[in-house]
Amino acid sequence: MNYRLLSKVFGAVLFMVCAAMLICTAFAWWQGRRGAENSAMHPLLVSASITFGAGLLLSLLGFKSEKEMLRKEAVVVVGVSWFICALFGTLPYLLCEPRLPFFKALFESMSGFTTTGSTVIEDLDLYPRAILLWRSLTQWLGGLGILVLFVALLSQLGVSAKSLFRMESSAHAGEGSSARIKDTAVVFCLVYLTLSAITFAGLFLLGMTPYDSVCHMMTTVATGGFSTHDESIAWFDSFRIEMFLTMMMVLSSLSFFLYVAVIRRNWKRLRVEEEAKVFLFIAAMSILLVIFNLTVESHLYEDLKVASVEATFQVASIVTTTGYVSEDFDQWPGFSAAILLLLMVFGGCAGSTAGGIKMSRVLLFWRIARHEVVATFRPKQVFALKLNGVPAEGASRAIPIFIAMFLIFIPLGTLLLAVLEPDASFDTCLSATLATLFNIGPGFAEVGPTKTFAHFGAPACLVMTLLMALGRLELFAVLVLFVPSLWRKF
């Protein structure tokens, strides 16, 4: 293990986090000039200084490191960098007023960088606007992945560039093989910036203030869901804003490789696309079923237009793992709640900012299961497992293992929360596990859309912080850090 090289890379990660803190510091200074009593400029400036100092120290320790990064160093960079970002991201929450306890600050920071959107803050109005900007900015940075930015900006990553890119973008096997990974990552960043610009412009034109537009732009394209208001999107009480956000959440949850194909005029790639079609079909069918359940079956809504808007927005928010709230869906009938619960697990498309298992894996798992059923009466038939017309090498073994491991962490997380929080109901513990492991944000019961995670103690917050990292890095990039042989020299 090349520890000097790791130190150099981690130093660069902290410099990027410091730059984000300085942006918020500048905004806090401007707020102070306009008369804000608690602008949080000093806490943010101190946070940036500490982060810069740590980054400088790590960079100096790795100054004479070799340029070439091997695969196992790349794996460590991916896994450890998120914890480093989350750790230093706690500083503004620890130093500002009102202050968060360490483990709750760590929870909030990890929720930002992993674009989960769960929060322990009960009253956002008590916090300076610059701190809320920092919350949104952490999600924007985490949306595409700081490490994808690394691939785009650093040319000295060598043969590990492909490993970093695939782990950070949830790319399909072989997706990045037809072009240089660095060029593709640059296009990813351009697409991300374009979606951000469109979202900001749309929200501003629809009536949001520039501040709210910026904050919600960052958390929309990152499918993170942090808002500047306790009521989330319901605070704006605008169906136009809800419909526009629905469109942008969906666009941000499609594979960025589709946008790359459009830019490069690879129309064949669009014709053979399967994951996006399945994703859009499931989302559309879910919306129709929820509307039917809310109006015809339960008569919870008498106005079809209102029911349609709320159902469309909440289904889109959940399936994209954004977690915005326009309605208290915890009060919806069991059938609608079950659909939302299933969509939490499915998530968006691979190669996007969304969380969840990802639709490509759901589609491949369905095909593997179908092949196994057919094999019971046609044992000699040879099956060709493909996705988007391309053979999915190794998927018949990897996909079931991946899903099985996720299914193991659901009861394990639920059990740990039940032990650590004996007063919490089973529904609360299960929902909190799903909301954090699949990077959703809100859940049901005591962590529902109108509630927060503030009532959990420090040990439970630590468990959920780890679950968020496991979900964002899709298990293996975190679990591999606990394998002793990874850290050996050879």
C-alpha positions in Angstrom: 0.0 0.0 0.0 1.4 3.3 -1.1 0.6 5.5 2.0 2.4 8.5 0.7 0.3 8.6 -2.4 -2.9 8.1 -0.4 -1.9 11.0 1.8 -1.4 13.2 -1.2 -4.8 12.3 -2.6 -6.6 12.8 0.7 -4.9 16.2 1.0 -6.4 17.1 -2.4 -9.8 15.9 -1.2 -9.6 18.2 1.8 -8.6 21.2 -0.4 -11.8 20.7 -2.4 -13.8 20.6 0.9 -12.0 23.7 2.1 -12.9 25.5 -1.2 -16.6 24.7 -0.6 -16.3 26.0 2.9 -14.8 29.2 1.7 -17.7 29.7 -0.7 -20.1 29.5 2.2 -17.8 31.8 4.2 -18.0 34.5 1.5 -21.8 34.2 1.5 -21.8 34.5 5.3 -19.6 37.6 5.1 -22.1 39.1 2.6 -25.0 38.2 4.9 -23.1 39.9 7.8 -22.7 43.1 5.7 -26.5 43.1 5.1 -27.1 43.0 8.9 -27.5 39.4 9.7 -26.9 38.9 13.5 -25.7 35.3 13.2 -24.0 35.0 9.8 -21.8 32.0 10.8 -18.8 33.6 9.0 -16.4 32.9 11.9 -17.4 29.2 12.3 -17.1 28.6 8.6 -13.7 30.5 8.4 -12.3 28.4 11.3 -13.7 25.2 9.6 -12.0 26.1 6.3 -8.7 26.9 8.1 -8.7 23.6 9.9 -9.5 21.7 6.8 -6.9 23.5 4.8 -4.3 22.9 7.4 -5.1 19.2 7.5 -5.0 19.1 3.7 -1.7 20.9 3.6 -0.2 18.5 6.1 -1.4 15.4 4.2 -0.1 16.9 0.9 3.3 17.5 2.4 3.5 14.0 3.7 2.8 12.7 0.2 4.9 15.2 -1.6 7.4 12.8 -3.0 5.0 10.0 -3.7 4.9 7.9 -6.9 2.5 9.1 -9.5 1.0 5.7 -10.4 -2.0 4.6 -8.3 -2.8 0.9 -8.4 -6.2 -0.6 -8.0 -6.1 -1.3 -4.3 -5.0 2.3 -3.6 -8.0 3.4 -5.7 -10.3 1.2 -3.6 -9.0 2.8 -0.4 -9.3 6.3 -1.8 -13.0 5.7 -2.6 -13.9 4.2 0.7 -11.9 6.5 3.0 -12.4 9.8 1.2 -16.1 9.8 2.0 -15.4 9.3 5.7 -12.8 12.1 5.6 -15.2 14.5 3.9 -17.9 13.6 6.4 -15.6 14.1 9.3 -14.3 17.5 8.3 -17.8 18.4 7.1 -19.0 18.3 10.7 -16.9 21.3 11.7 -19.5 24.0 10.6 -22.2 22.2 12.6 -19.9 21.9 15.7 -18.8 25.5 15.7 -22.0 27.4 14.6 -24.9 28.4 16.8 -27.0 26.4 17.6 -24.4 23.6 17.8 -25.0 20.0 17.1 -23.4 17.2 19.2 -20.6 15.4 17.4 -22.4 12.3 16.4 -25.4 14.2 15.2 -23.1 16.6 13.3 -21.4 13.5 11.7 -24.8 12.1 10.8 -25.8 15.4 9.2 -22.5 15.7 7.3 -22.6 12.1 6.0 -26.2 12.6 5.0 -25.1 15.5 2.9 -22.1 14.0 1.2 -23.9 10.7 0.5 -27.0 12.7 -0.7 -29.2 10.8 1.7 -31.2 13.8 2.9 -32.0 12.5 6.4 -31.6 15.2 9.0 -31.3 15.6 12.8 -32.1 19.3 12.6 -35.6 20.0 14.0 -35.9 23.7 13.3 -34.0 25.0 10.2 -35.0 28.5 10.9 -32.7 28.6 13.9 -29.6 28.1 11.7 -27.8 30.7 9.7 -28.4 30.7 6.0 -24.7 30.1 5.3 -24.9 26.8 7.3 -28.0 25.7 5.3 -26.0 26.6 2.1 -23.2 24.4 3.4 -25.7 21.5 3.8 -26.9 21.9 0.2 -23.4 22.3 -1.1 -22.3 19.0 0.5 -25.0 17.2 -1.4 -24.1 18.9 -4.7 -20.5 17.8 -4.2 -21.5 14.3 -3.2 -24.1 13.9 -6.0 -21.7 13.2 -8.8 -19.0 12.1 -6.5 -15.9 14.0 -5.6 -13.8 11.1 -6.9 -15.4 11.4 -10.4 -14.2 15.0 -10.3 -10.8 13.6 -9.5 -10.7 11.5 -12.6 -11.6 14.5 -14.6 -9.1 16.8 -13.0 -6.1 14.6 -12.2 -4.2 12.8 -15.0 -1.8 11.0 -12.7 -4.2 8.3 -11.5 -2.9 5.9 -14.1 -4.4 2.5 -14.5 -6.7 3.1 -11.5 -8.8 5.7 -13.2 -11.2 3.2 -14.5 -11.7 1.6 -11.1 -12.3 5.0 -9.5 -14.7 6.0 -12.2 -16.8 2.9 -12.1 -17.1 2.8 -8.3 -18.0 6.5 -8.1 -20.5 6.6 -11.0 -22.1 3.1 -10.5 -21.2 2.4 -14.1 -22.3 -0.7 -15.8 -19.6 -3.2 -16.7 -18.0 -2.1 -19.9 -19.8 1.3 -20.0 -16.6 3.3 -19.9 -14.4 1.0 -22.1 -15.2 2.6 -25.4 -13.7 6.0 -24.6 -11.1 7.4 -22.3 -12.4 7.5 -18.8 -11.0 11.0 -18.2 -12.9 12.4 -21.2 -16.1 10.7 -20.1 -15.8 12.0 -16.6 -15.3 15.6 -18.0 -18.5 15.1 -20.0 -20.3 13.9 -16.8 -19.2 17.1 -15.0 -20.5 19.2 -17.9 -23.8 17.4 -17.9 -24.0 17.9 -14.1 -23.3 21.6 -14.5 -25.9 22.0 -17.3 -28.6 20.2 -15.2 -27.7 22.5 -12.3 -28.0 25.7 -14.5 -31.3 24.6 -15.9 -32.7 23.8 -12.5 -31.6 27.1 -11.0 -33.1 29.1 -13.9 -36.4 27.2 -13.7 -36.8 27.5 -9.9 -35.9 31.2 -10.1 -38.4 31.9 -12.9 -41.1 30.0 -11.0 -40.8 32.3 -8.0 -38.2 31.0 -5.7 -35.7 33.5 -4.2 -32.1 33.3 -5.6 -31.0 31.8 -2.3 -33.7 29.1 -2.3 -33.1 28.5 -6.0 -29.4 27.8 -5.5 -29.9 25.5 -2.5 -32.7 23.5 -4.1 -30.9 23.4 -7.4 -27.9 21.7 -5.6 -30.1 19.2 -3.8 -32.3 18.4 -6.8 -29.6 17.5 -9.3 -27.8 15.6 -6.6 -31.1 13.8 -5.7 -30.3 14.6 -2.1 -33.4 16.4 -0.8 -32.1 18.8 1.8 -34.3 21.9 1.9 -34.1 25.3 3.5 -37.5 24.9 5.1 -38.8 22.3 7.6 -41.8 21.7 5.4 -39.6 20.9 2.5 -41.2 21.6 -0.9 -44.6 21.9 0.7 -43.5 25.3 2.1 -43.7 26.8 -1.4 -47.3 25.6 -2.0 -46.8 25.6 -5.8 -47.8 22.8 -8.1 -45.7 24.4 -10.9 -42.5 24.1 -8.7 -43.5 20.6 -7.8 -43.9 19.5 -11.5 -40.7 21.3 -12.5 -38.8 19.6 -9.7 -40.3 16.2 -10.7 -38.9 16.6 -14.2 -35.4 17.6 -13.0 -35.3 14.8 -10.4 -36.1 12.3 -13.1 -33.6 13.7 -15.5 -30.9 13.6 -12.8 -31.8 9.9 -12.1 -31.2 8.7 -15.6 -27.8 7.3 -16.4 -25.4 10.0 -17.3 -24.0 7.7 -20.0 -27.2 8.5 -21.9 -26.3 12.1 -22.0 -22.8 11.2 -23.1 -24.3 9.2 -25.9 -26.5 12.2 -27.0 -23.5 14.5 -26.9 -21.4 12.1 -29.0 -24.4 11.4 -31.3 -24.3 7.7 -30.5 -28.0 7.1 -31.4 -27.5 3.3 -31.3 -26.8 3.5 -27.6 -30.2 5.3 -27.1 -32.1 2.7 -29.2 -30.8 -0.3 -27.2 -31.3 1.4 -23.8 -33.3 -0.8 -21.4 -32.7 0.5 -17.9 -34.1 4.0 -18.5 -37.2 2.5 -20.2 -37.9 0.2 -17.3 -37.2 3.0 -14.8 -39.7 5.4 -16.5 -42.3 2.6 -16.9 -42.1 1.6 -13.2 -42.4 5.2 -12.2 -45.4 5.9 -14.5 -47.2 2.8 -13.4 -46.5 3.6 -9.7 -48.0 7.1 -10.2 -51.2 5.7 -11.8 -51.6 3.1 -9.0 -51.1 5.7 -6.3 -53.5 8.1 -7.9 -56.1 5.3 -8.2 -55.6 4.3 -4.5 -55.8 7.9 -3.2 -58.9 8.8 -5.1 -61.1 5.8 -6.2 -60.2 3.3 -3.4 -59.6 5.4 -0.3 -61.2 8.7 -1.3 -58.4 10.4 0.6 -58.4 13.1 -2.1 -61.6 14.4 -3.7 -59.8 16.6 -6.2 -58.2 14.5 -9.0 -55.8 17.3 -9.9 -54.4 17.6 -6.4 -54.1 13.9 -6.0 -52.3 13.6 -9.4 -49.8 16.4 -8.5 -49.0 15.0 -5.1 -48.8 11.4 -6.3 -46.6 12.3 -9.2 -44.2 14.4 -7.1 -43.9 12.0 -4.2 -43.4 8.9 -6.4 -40.7 10.8 -8.3 -39.1 12.0 -5.1 -38.9 8.5 -3.7 -38.0 6.5 -6.8 -35.2 9.0 -7.5 -34.2 8.8 -3.8 -34.3 12.6 -3.6 -36.6 12.6 -0.5 -38.3 16.0 -1.0 -41.7 16.2 0.7 -44.9 17.9 -0.6 -47.4 15.8 1.4 -47.4 13.7 4.5 -47.3 10.3 2.7 -47.1 8.6 6.1 -50.9 9.1 6.3 -51.5 7.5 2.9 -53.2 4.1 2.6 -51.2 1.0 3.0 -51.2 0.2 -0.7 -49.6 3.5 -1.6 -47.2 3.2 1.3 -46.1 -0.2 0.1 -45.5 1.1 -3.4 -43.3 3.9 -2.0 -41.4 1.4 0.1 -40.7 -0.8 -2.9 -39.5 2.2 -4.9 -37.1 3.1 -2.1 -35.4 -0.2 -2.6 -35.3 0.0 -6.4 -33.9 3.5 -6.7 -32.8 5.2 -10.0 -30.5 4.3 -12.8 -26.9 3.2 -12.5 -24.5 6.0 -13.5 -26.7 8.7 -12.0 -26.8 10.6 -8.8 -29.7 8.4 -7.4 -29.4 5.8 -4.7 -31.0 2.4 -4.1 -30.2 -1.0 -5.7 -30.4 0.6 -9.1 -32.8 -0.4 -11.9 -30.1 -2.1 -14.0 -29.5 -4.6 -11.1 -33.3 -5.1 -10.7 -33.6 -5.8 -14.4 -30.7 -8.2 -14.4 -31.9 -10.0 -11.3 -35.3 -10.5 -12.9 -33.7 -12.1 -15.9 -31.5 -14.3 -13.8 -34.5 -15.5 -11.8 -36.5 -16.1 -15.0 -33.6 -18.1 -16.5 -33.4 -20.2 -13.3 -37.1 -21.0 -13.5 -36.9 -22.0 -17.2 -33.8 -24.1 -16.4 -35.9 -26.4 -14.2 -37.6 -27.9 -17.3 -34.9 -27.0 -19.9 -31.6 -27.7 -18.0 -29.4 -27.8 -21.1 -30.6 -24.5 -22.5 -27.8 -21.9 -22.7 -28.8 -18.4 -21.6 -27.2 -15.2 -22.7 -27.5 -12.5 -20.0 -27.5 -9.1 -21.6 -28.2 -5.5 -20.7 -28.7 -2.8 -23.4 -27.7 -5.5 -25.9 -24.3 -6.0 -24.3 -23.3 -9.3 -22.5 -23.4 -8.7 -18.7 -20.2 -10.6 -17.8 -20.3 -12.1 -14.4 -23.7 -10.6 -13.5 -25.3 -13.9 -13.0 -23.1 -14.4 -9.9 -22.4 -10.8 -8.8 -26.0 -9.5 -8.9 -27.6 -12.1 -6.6 -24.7 -11.7 -4.1 -25.0 -7.9 -4.2 -28.8 -8.0 -3.5 -28.4 -10.7 -0.9 -25.9 -8.6 1.0 -28.2 -5.6 0.9 -31.0 -7.9 2.3 -28.6 -8.9 5.1 -27.9 -5.3 6.1 -31.7 -4.5 6.3 -32.5 -6.8 9.2 -29.0 -6.2 10.8 -29.5 -2.5 10.8 -33.1 -2.8 12.1 -31.9 -5.1 14.9 -29.1 -2.8 15.9 -31.4 0.2 16.0 -34.0 -1.7 18.0 -31.3 -2.7 20.6 -29.9 0.9 20.8 -33.3 2.5 20.8 -35.6 0.3 22.9 -38.4 2.8 22.9 -38.5 3.0 19.1 -41.1 0.9 17.3 -40.2 -1.8 14.8 -41.7 0.3 12.0 -39.4 3.2 12.9 -36.3 1.0 13.1 -37.0 -0.7 9.8 -37.9 2.6 8.1 -34.8 4.4 9.4 -32.6 1.5 8.1 -34.2 1.6 4.7 -34.1 5.4 4.5 -30.3 5.6 5.3 -29.1 2.4 3.6 -30.8 3.3 0.3 -30.0 7.0 0.7 -33.7 8.1 0.6 -34.0 10.7 3.4 -37.5 10.4 5.0 -39.1 7.2 5.9 -42.3 6.2 7.8 -43.5 6.2 11.4 -41.2 8.3 13.7 -38.9 9.1 10.8 -41.7 10.1 8.5 -41.9 13.0 6.1 -42.9 15.5 8.7 -40.4 14.3 11.3 -36.6 14.1 11.8 -34.0 11.7 13.1 -33.2 14.0 16.0 -34.7 11.7 18.7 -32.0 9.0 18.0 -29.1 8.8 20.4 -25.4 8.9 19.5 -24.9 5.2 19.0 -27.9 4.9 16.7 -26.7 7.9 14.7 -23.3 6.3 14.3 -25.0 3.1 13.0 -27.1 5.0 10.5 -24.0 7.1 9.4 -22.3 3.8 8.5 -25.4 2.6 6.7 -25.4 5.8 4.6 -21.8 5.2 3.6 -22.5 1.6 2.8 -25.5 2.5 0.6 -23.7 5.4 -1.2 -20.6 3.3 -2.0 -22.7 0.2 -2.7 -21.3 -1.9 0.1 -18.1 -3.3 -1.3 -16.0 -0.1 -1.3 -16.7 0.2 2.5 -16.6 -3.5 3.4 -13.2 -4.0 1.7 -11.6 -1.6 4.1 -12.1 -4.2 6.8 -10.1 -6.8 4.9 -6.6 -7.0 6.5 -4.9 -8.1 3.3 -5.9 -4.9 1.6 -3.5 -3.0 3.9 -0.5 -5.2 3.4 2.4 -4.0 1.3 2.1 -6.8 -1.3 
